[in-house]
Amino acid sequence: IVLARLVNLFLASSMLQFIVSVVGVFVFAGLTAWDTQRLKNEYIYGYASAGGDIAERAAITGALSLYLNFINLFTLLLQLLGQRD
């Protein structure tokens, strides 16, 4: 996605921007689902019994990971649906 965006900086192709946005939405939707499952499994099988400081750090890093996924997904959706004529 990053490489395609860099190429599109020089080409300025609206079709390439559309394709990158669609692919990016699918990628970040999948990453969000994968991170959610990963966080759930880590909590159930590891951090719930450890407790304390380790569980707090895992919760913070997990929340940050999901936050970045949502921000990227929102940005790509804006690029995809917010085209001006």
Secondary structure, DSSP 4 states (H G I P E B T S, - for coil): -HHHHHHHHHH--HHHHHHHHHHHHHHHHHHHHHHHHHHHHHIIIIIHHH-HHHHHHHHHHHHHHHHHHHHHHHHHHHHHH----
